[in-house]
Amino acid sequence: MILRQETKNDHKEVFSVIAQAFKDVEFSDNSEPFLVERLRKTDAFIPELSIVAEIGGKIVGHILLTKLKIKNDTKEFDSLALAPVSVLPKFQGKGIGGKLIIESHKKAKELGYRSIVLLGHEKYYPRFGYEQADKYGIELPFEVPKENCMVIELVENGLRGVNGMVEYPKEFNE
């Protein structure tokens, strides 16, 4: 398996991978591939953090990290959103998603980012170091169970002094 930065030539195949990955997911409205398309056109998009997993020349997985802000009454902090991570159904359960997550963490850290925020499965993401966001006083701007709102520090004390409301790029709400 090869993990590499997504290129423009990959967009159609990545769209298909994301659509197939979320087709039967209980809490999905199947908008994830369209979200990725919108985010690619924004200042929040970081090309190095749009990563594909390839097996035999075929894309089987994709992950995207984009810029976001955490704001409180007095300060604004830079962070990243992990959304979405996608693996073709027939390749799920083989560790591809985990490898994409670990690679995205490594790349984000190399680029100087200190933390990542996500909304995800409370039993899956903690194995990669994610913790409940409310532990840090970080909230998401919509109603979801607190166990599904998670953050990770990419560097030691990466969230020290960080608290407030997550502000996603507007494309998350379209």
Secondary structure, 3 states (H helix, E strand, C coil): CEEEECCHHHHHHHHHHHHHHHCCCCCCCCCHHHHHHHHCCCCCEEEEEEEEEEECCEEEEEEEEEEEEEECCCCEEEEEEEEEEEECHHHCCCCHHHHHHHHHHHHHHHCCCCEEEEECCCCCHHHHCCEEHHHHCEECCCCCCHHHEEEEECCCCCCCCCCEEEECCHHHHC
